[in-house]
Amino acid sequence: MEERISRPENAGSGNRVVGFFVGLAERYLPDAFLFAVVLTLIAYALAVIFVTTDFLG
């Protein structure tokens, strides 16, 4: 399991709330690179389906 980087050590009342939401985001949201790859594949698939190329006329 990977180590969390953004865990606040000096937890005041605001830091605890922020830490809670940061923990949720780190646990349940995928990496930004995964979003980029998935959106690229979707754009490629849509281009293959809907874009027609007619070089001859």
mmCIF file as gemmi writes it, N, C-alpha and C atoms, coordinates in Angstrom:
data_model
loop_
_atom_site.group_PDB
_atom_site.id
_atom_site.type_symbol
_atom_site.label_atom_id
_atom_site.label_alt_id
_atom_site.label_comp_id
_atom_site.label_asym_id
_atom_site.label_entity_id
_atom_site.label_seq_id
_atom_site.pdbx_PDB_ins_code
_atom_site.Cartn_x
_atom_site.Cartn_y
_atom_site.Cartn_z
_atom_site.occupancy
_atom_site.B_iso_or_equiv
_atom_site.pdbx_formal_charge
_atom_site.auth_seq_id
_atom_site.auth_asym_id
_atom_site.pdbx_PDB_model_num
ATOM 1 N N . MET Axp A 1 ? 0.851 -1.178 0 1 0 ? 1 A 1
ATOM 2 C CA . MET Axp A 1 ? 0 0 0 1 0 ? 1 A 1
ATOM 3 C C . MET Axp A 1 ? 0.892 1.236 0 1 0 ? 1 A 1
ATOM 4 N N . GLU Axp A 2 ? 0.494 2.25 -0.738 1 0 ? 2 A 1
ATOM 5 C CA . GLU Axp A 2 ? 1.351 3.41 -0.856 1 0 ? 2 A 1
ATOM 6 C C . GLU Axp A 2 ? 1.166 4.376 0.308 1 0 ? 2 A 1
ATOM 7 N N . GLU Axp A 3 ? 2.208 5.107 0.568 1 0 ? 3 A 1
ATOM 8 C CA . GLU Axp A 3 ? 2.212 6.04 1.687 1 0 ? 3 A 1
ATOM 9 C C . GLU Axp A 3 ? 1.535 7.34 1.279 1 0 ? 3 A 1
ATOM 10 N N . ARG Axp A 4 ? 0.751 7.893 2.179 1 0 ? 4 A 1
ATOM 11 C CA . ARG Axp A 4 ? 0.095 9.168 1.913 1 0 ? 4 A 1
ATOM 12 C C . ARG Axp A 4 ? 1.058 10.306 2.171 1 0 ? 4 A 1
ATOM 13 N N . ILE Axp A 5 ? 1.067 11.269 1.273 1 0 ? 5 A 1
ATOM 14 C CA . ILE Axp A 5 ? 1.977 12.4 1.398 1 0 ? 5 A 1
ATOM 15 C C . ILE Axp A 5 ? 1.317 13.553 2.133 1 0 ? 5 A 1
ATOM 16 N N . SER Axp A 6 ? 0.045 13.768 1.929 1 0 ? 6 A 1
ATOM 17 C CA . SER Axp A 6 ? -0.605 14.986 2.379 1 0 ? 6 A 1
ATOM 18 C C . SER Axp A 6 ? -1.381 14.812 3.679 1 0 ? 6 A 1
ATOM 19 N N . ARG Axp A 7 ? -0.846 14.09 4.623 1 0 ? 7 A 1
ATOM 20 C CA . ARG Axp A 7 ? -1.487 13.94 5.927 1 0 ? 7 A 1
ATOM 21 C C . ARG Axp A 7 ? -0.984 15.042 6.855 1 0 ? 7 A 1
ATOM 22 N N . PRO Axp A 8 ? -1.858 15.969 7.291 1 0 ? 8 A 1
ATOM 23 C CA . PRO Axp A 8 ? -1.394 17.055 8.162 1 0 ? 8 A 1
ATOM 24 C C . PRO Axp A 8 ? -1.01 16.547 9.544 1 0 ? 8 A 1
ATOM 25 N N . GLU Axp A 9 ? 0.151 16.928 10.012 1 0 ? 9 A 1
ATOM 26 C CA . GLU Axp A 9 ? 0.641 16.477 11.316 1 0 ? 9 A 1
ATOM 27 C C . GLU Axp A 9 ? 0.131 17.354 12.449 1 0 ? 9 A 1
ATOM 28 N N . ASN Axp A 10 ? 0.182 18.67 12.273 1 0 ? 10 A 1
ATOM 29 C CA . ASN Axp A 10 ? -0.313 19.585 13.296 1 0 ? 10 A 1
ATOM 30 C C . ASN Axp A 10 ? -1.791 19.829 13.032 1 0 ? 10 A 1
ATOM 31 N N . ALA Axp A 11 ? -2.624 18.964 13.581 1 0 ? 11 A 1
ATOM 32 C CA . ALA Axp A 11 ? -4.037 18.984 13.221 1 0 ? 11 A 1
ATOM 33 C C . ALA Axp A 11 ? -4.801 19.939 14.117 1 0 ? 11 A 1
ATOM 34 N N . GLY Axp A 12 ? -5.156 21.089 13.554 1 0 ? 12 A 1
ATOM 35 C CA . GLY Axp A 12 ? -6.101 21.97 14.205 1 0 ? 12 A 1
ATOM 36 C C . GLY Axp A 12 ? -7.479 21.585 13.711 1 0 ? 12 A 1
ATOM 37 N N . SER Axp A 13 ? -8.487 22.38 14.046 1 0 ? 13 A 1
ATOM 38 C CA . SER Axp A 13 ? -9.835 22.01 13.629 1 0 ? 13 A 1
ATOM 39 C C . SER Axp A 13 ? -9.981 22.106 12.109 1 0 ? 13 A 1
ATOM 40 N N . GLY Axp A 14 ? -9.38 23.112 11.477 1 0 ? 14 A 1
ATOM 41 C CA . GLY Axp A 14 ? -9.45 23.233 10.028 1 0 ? 14 A 1
ATOM 42 C C . GLY Axp A 14 ? -8.64 22.163 9.327 1 0 ? 14 A 1
ATOM 43 N N . ASN Axp A 15 ? -7.471 21.849 9.871 1 0 ? 15 A 1
ATOM 44 C CA . ASN Axp A 15 ? -6.622 20.836 9.245 1 0 ? 15 A 1
ATOM 45 C C . ASN Axp A 15 ? -7.248 19.453 9.31 1 0 ? 15 A 1
ATOM 46 N N . ARG Axp A 16 ? -8.015 19.183 10.335 1 0 ? 16 A 1
ATOM 47 C CA . ARG Axp A 16 ? -8.653 17.869 10.44 1 0 ? 16 A 1
ATOM 48 C C . ARG Axp A 16 ? -9.719 17.707 9.367 1 0 ? 16 A 1
ATOM 49 N N . VAL Axp A 17 ? -10.473 18.774 9.115 1 0 ? 17 A 1
ATOM 50 C CA . VAL Axp A 17 ? -11.507 18.713 8.082 1 0 ? 17 A 1
ATOM 51 C C . VAL Axp A 17 ? -10.862 18.56 6.709 1 0 ? 17 A 1
ATOM 52 N N . VAL Axp A 18 ? -9.852 19.365 6.458 1 0 ? 18 A 1
ATOM 53 C CA . VAL Axp A 18 ? -9.14 19.281 5.18 1 0 ? 18 A 1
ATOM 54 C C . VAL Axp A 18 ? -8.496 17.911 5.029 1 0 ? 18 A 1
ATOM 55 N N . GLY Axp A 19 ? -7.894 17.413 6.084 1 0 ? 19 A 1
ATOM 56 C CA . GLY Axp A 19 ? -7.267 16.101 6.042 1 0 ? 19 A 1
ATOM 57 C C . GLY Axp A 19 ? -8.251 14.985 5.735 1 0 ? 19 A 1
ATOM 58 N N . PHE Axp A 20 ? -9.464 15.123 6.265 1 0 ? 20 A 1
ATOM 59 C CA . PHE Axp A 20 ? -10.496 14.126 5.987 1 0 ? 20 A 1
ATOM 60 C C . PHE Axp A 20 ? -10.823 14.081 4.499 1 0 ? 20 A 1
ATOM 61 N N . PHE Axp A 21 ? -11.052 15.268 3.9 1 0 ? 21 A 1
ATOM 62 C CA . PHE Axp A 21 ? -11.413 15.305 2.491 1 0 ? 21 A 1
ATOM 63 C C . PHE Axp A 21 ? -10.242 14.937 1.588 1 0 ? 21 A 1
ATOM 64 N N . VAL Axp A 22 ? -9.042 15.277 1.975 1 0 ? 22 A 1
ATOM 65 C CA . VAL Axp A 22 ? -7.869 14.882 1.202 1 0 ? 22 A 1
ATOM 66 C C . VAL Axp A 22 ? -7.722 13.36 1.24 1 0 ? 22 A 1
ATOM 67 N N . GLY Axp A 23 ? -7.965 12.772 2.388 1 0 ? 23 A 1
ATOM 68 C CA . GLY Axp A 23 ? -7.912 11.316 2.498 1 0 ? 23 A 1
ATOM 69 C C . GLY Axp A 23 ? -8.938 10.639 1.613 1 0 ? 23 A 1
ATOM 70 N N . LEU Axp A 24 ? -10.16 11.199 1.555 1 0 ? 24 A 1
ATOM 71 C CA . LEU Axp A 24 ? -11.186 10.637 0.67 1 0 ? 24 A 1
ATOM 72 C C . LEU Axp A 24 ? -10.775 10.739 -0.793 1 0 ? 24 A 1
ATOM 73 N N . ALA Axp A 25 ? -10.235 11.896 -1.166 1 0 ? 25 A 1
ATOM 74 C CA . ALA Axp A 25 ? -9.827 12.088 -2.557 1 0 ? 25 A 1
ATOM 75 C C . ALA Axp A 25 ? -8.688 11.147 -2.928 1 0 ? 25 A 1
ATOM 76 N N . GLU Axp A 26 ? -7.733 10.976 -2.033 1 0 ? 26 A 1
ATOM 77 C CA . GLU Axp A 26 ? -6.61 10.078 -2.326 1 0 ? 26 A 1
ATOM 78 C C . GLU Axp A 26 ? -7.056 8.633 -2.398 1 0 ? 26 A 1
ATOM 79 N N . ARG Axp A 27 ? -8.058 8.283 -1.638 1 0 ? 27 A 1
ATOM 80 C CA . ARG Axp A 27 ? -8.489 6.891 -1.608 1 0 ? 27 A 1
ATOM 81 C C . ARG Axp A 27 ? -9.372 6.537 -2.796 1 0 ? 27 A 1
ATOM 82 N N . TYR Axp A 28 ? -10.293 7.428 -3.186 1 0 ? 28 A 1
ATOM 83 C CA . TYR Axp A 28 ? -11.32 7.043 -4.146 1 0 ? 28 A 1
ATOM 84 C C . TYR Axp A 28 ? -11.177 7.654 -5.537 1 0 ? 28 A 1
ATOM 85 N N . LEU Axp A 29 ? -10.387 8.685 -5.724 1 0 ? 29 A 1
ATOM 86 C CA . LEU Axp A 29 ? -10.223 9.273 -7.055 1 0 ? 29 A 1
ATOM 87 C C . LEU Axp A 29 ? -8.988 8.679 -7.724 1 0 ? 29 A 1
ATOM 88 N N . PRO Axp A 30 ? -9.115 8.277 -8.984 1 0 ? 30 A 1
ATOM 89 C CA . PRO Axp A 30 ? -7.952 7.723 -9.672 1 0 ? 30 A 1
ATOM 90 C C . PRO Axp A 30 ? -6.943 8.809 -10.038 1 0 ? 30 A 1
ATOM 91 N N . ASP Axp A 31 ? -5.812 8.37 -10.479 1 0 ? 31 A 1
ATOM 92 C CA . ASP Axp A 31 ? -4.729 9.271 -10.857 1 0 ? 31 A 1
ATOM 93 C C . ASP Axp A 31 ? -5.118 10.085 -12.091 1 0 ? 31 A 1
ATOM 94 N N . ALA Axp A 32 ? -4.576 11.292 -12.217 1 0 ? 32 A 1
ATOM 95 C CA . ALA Axp A 32 ? -4.888 12.159 -13.348 1 0 ? 32 A 1
ATOM 96 C C . ALA Axp A 32 ? -4.406 11.539 -14.659 1 0 ? 32 A 1
ATOM 97 N N . PHE Axp A 33 ? -3.332 10.775 -14.633 1 0 ? 33 A 1
ATOM 98 C CA . PHE Axp A 33 ? -2.839 10.115 -15.846 1 0 ? 33 A 1
ATOM 99 C C . PHE Axp A 33 ? -3.875 9.138 -16.388 1 0 ? 33 A 1
ATOM 100 N N . LEU Axp A 34 ? -4.584 8.458 -15.502 1 0 ? 34 A 1
ATOM 101 C CA . LEU Axp A 34 ? -5.622 7.529 -15.938 1 0 ? 34 A 1
ATOM 102 C C . LEU Axp A 34 ? -6.743 8.272 -16.653 1 0 ? 34 A 1
ATOM 103 N N . PHE Axp A 35 ? -7.139 9.444 -16.139 1 0 ? 35 A 1
ATOM 104 C CA . PHE Axp A 35 ? -8.136 10.254 -16.827 1 0 ? 35 A 1
ATOM 105 C C . PHE Axp A 35 ? -7.664 10.624 -18.226 1 0 ? 35 A 1
ATOM 106 N N . ALA Axp A 36 ? -6.403 11.011 -18.363 1 0 ? 36 A 1
ATOM 107 C CA . ALA Axp A 36 ? -5.865 11.41 -19.66 1 0 ? 36 A 1
ATOM 108 C C . ALA Axp A 36 ? -5.887 10.243 -20.643 1 0 ? 36 A 1
ATOM 109 N N . VAL Axp A 37 ? -5.504 9.068 -20.203 1 0 ? 37 A 1
ATOM 110 C CA . VAL Axp A 37 ? -5.487 7.897 -21.084 1 0 ? 37 A 1
ATOM 111 C C . VAL Axp A 37 ? -6.901 7.513 -21.499 1 0 ? 37 A 1
ATOM 112 N N . VAL Axp A 38 ? -7.826 7.491 -20.553 1 0 ? 38 A 1
ATOM 113 C CA . VAL Axp A 38 ? -9.209 7.099 -20.868 1 0 ? 38 A 1
ATOM 114 C C . VAL Axp A 38 ? -9.849 8.103 -21.823 1 0 ? 38 A 1
ATOM 115 N N . LEU Axp A 39 ? -9.658 9.404 -21.57 1 0 ? 39 A 1
ATOM 116 C CA . LEU Axp A 39 ? -10.239 10.405 -22.46 1 0 ? 39 A 1
ATOM 117 C C . LEU Axp A 39 ? -9.609 10.361 -23.855 1 0 ? 39 A 1
ATOM 118 N N . THR Axp A 40 ? -8.324 10.044 -23.942 1 0 ? 40 A 1
ATOM 119 C CA . THR Axp A 40 ? -7.678 9.891 -25.243 1 0 ? 40 A 1
ATOM 120 C C . THR Axp A 40 ? -8.277 8.717 -26.011 1 0 ? 40 A 1
ATOM 121 N N . LEU Axp A 41 ? -8.503 7.611 -25.338 1 0 ? 41 A 1
ATOM 122 C CA . LEU Axp A 41 ? -9.097 6.445 -25.998 1 0 ? 41 A 1
ATOM 123 C C . LEU Axp A 41 ? -10.533 6.72 -26.437 1 0 ? 41 A 1
ATOM 124 N N . ILE Axp A 42 ? -11.284 7.456 -25.63 1 0 ? 42 A 1
ATOM 125 C CA . ILE Axp A 42 ? -12.647 7.812 -26.013 1 0 ? 42 A 1
ATOM 126 C C . ILE Axp A 42 ? -12.635 8.719 -27.236 1 0 ? 42 A 1
ATOM 127 N N . ALA Axp A 43 ? -11.743 9.708 -27.257 1 0 ? 43 A 1
ATOM 128 C CA . ALA Axp A 43 ? -11.653 10.613 -28.407 1 0 ? 43 A 1
ATOM 129 C C . ALA Axp A 43 ? -11.249 9.847 -29.664 1 0 ? 43 A 1
ATOM 130 N N . TYR Axp A 44 ? -10.332 8.907 -29.546 1 0 ? 44 A 1
ATOM 131 C CA . TYR Axp A 44 ? -9.911 8.097 -30.687 1 0 ? 44 A 1
ATOM 132 C C . TYR Axp A 44 ? -11.08 7.26 -31.213 1 0 ? 44 A 1
ATOM 133 N N . ALA Axp A 45 ? -11.806 6.629 -30.301 1 0 ? 45 A 1
ATOM 134 C CA . ALA Axp A 45 ? -12.93 5.789 -30.713 1 0 ? 45 A 1
ATOM 135 C C . ALA Axp A 45 ? -14.012 6.618 -31.393 1 0 ? 45 A 1
ATOM 136 N N . LEU Axp A 46 ? -14.315 7.788 -30.869 1 0 ? 46 A 1
ATOM 137 C CA . LEU Axp A 46 ? -15.319 8.648 -31.492 1 0 ? 46 A 1
ATOM 138 C C . LEU Axp A 46 ? -14.864 9.138 -32.859 1 0 ? 46 A 1
ATOM 139 N N . ALA Axp A 47 ? -13.588 9.43 -33.012 1 0 ? 47 A 1
ATOM 140 C CA . ALA Axp A 47 ? -13.069 9.868 -34.304 1 0 ? 47 A 1
ATOM 141 C C . ALA Axp A 47 ? -13.143 8.744 -35.334 1 0 ? 47 A 1
ATOM 142 N N . VAL Axp A 48 ? -12.828 7.533 -34.924 1 0 ? 48 A 1
ATOM 143 C CA . VAL Axp A 48 ? -12.902 6.392 -35.844 1 0 ? 48 A 1
ATOM 144 C C . VAL Axp A 48 ? -14.342 6.149 -36.271 1 0 ? 48 A 1
ATOM 145 N N . ILE Axp A 49 ? -15.28 6.323 -35.364 1 0 ? 49 A 1
ATOM 146 C CA . ILE Axp A 49 ? -16.681 6.038 -35.669 1 0 ? 49 A 1
ATOM 147 C C . ILE Axp A 49 ? -17.311 7.143 -36.524 1 0 ? 49 A 1
ATOM 148 N N . PHE Axp A 50 ? -17.099 8.399 -36.177 1 0 ? 50 A 1
ATOM 149 C CA . PHE Axp A 50 ? -17.884 9.478 -36.767 1 0 ? 50 A 1
ATOM 150 C C . PHE Axp A 50 ? -17.182 10.301 -37.851 1 0 ? 50 A 1
ATOM 151 N N . VAL Axp A 51 ? -15.872 10.251 -37.926 1 0 ? 51 A 1
ATOM 152 C CA . VAL Axp A 51 ? -15.169 11.072 -38.898 1 0 ? 51 A 1
ATOM 153 C C . VAL Axp A 51 ? -14.889 10.238 -40.141 1 0 ? 51 A 1
ATOM 154 N N . THR Axp A 52 ? -15.308 10.771 -41.276 1 0 ? 52 A 1
ATOM 155 C CA . THR Axp A 52 ? -15.038 10.072 -42.537 1 0 ? 52 A 1
ATOM 156 C C . THR Axp A 52 ? -14.021 10.875 -43.326 1 0 ? 52 A 1
ATOM 157 N N . THR Axp A 53 ? -13.086 10.175 -43.928 1 0 ? 53 A 1
ATOM 158 C CA . THR Axp A 53 ? -12.082 10.822 -44.763 1 0 ? 53 A 1
ATOM 159 C C . THR Axp A 53 ? -12.286 10.337 -46.191 1 0 ? 53 A 1
ATOM 160 N N . ASP Axp A 54 ? -12.37 11.283 -47.089 1 0 ? 54 A 1
ATOM 161 C CA . ASP Axp A 54 ? -12.532 10.967 -48.5 1 0 ? 54 A 1
ATOM 162 C C . ASP Axp A 54 ? -11.492 11.753 -49.28 1 0 ? 54 A 1
ATOM 163 N N . PHE Axp A 55 ? -10.356 11.125 -49.535 1 0 ? 55 A 1
ATOM 164 C CA . PHE Axp A 55 ? -9.245 11.802 -50.191 1 0 ? 55 A 1
ATOM 165 C C . PHE Axp A 55 ? -9.448 11.939 -51.694 1 0 ? 55 A 1
ATOM 166 N N . LEU Axp A 56 ? -10.284 11.097 -52.271 1 0 ? 56 A 1
ATOM 167 C CA . LEU Axp A 56 ? -10.397 11.067 -53.715 1 0 ? 56 A 1
ATOM 168 C C . LEU Axp A 56 ? -11.462 12.026 -54.265 1 0 ? 56 A 1
ATOM 169 N N . GLY Axp A 57 ? -12.259 12.594 -53.425 1 0 ? 57 A 1
ATOM 170 C CA . GLY Axp A 57 ? -13.227 13.496 -54.011 1 0 ? 57 A 1
ATOM 171 C C . GLY Axp A 57 ? -14.291 13.802 -53.112 1 0 ? 57 A 1
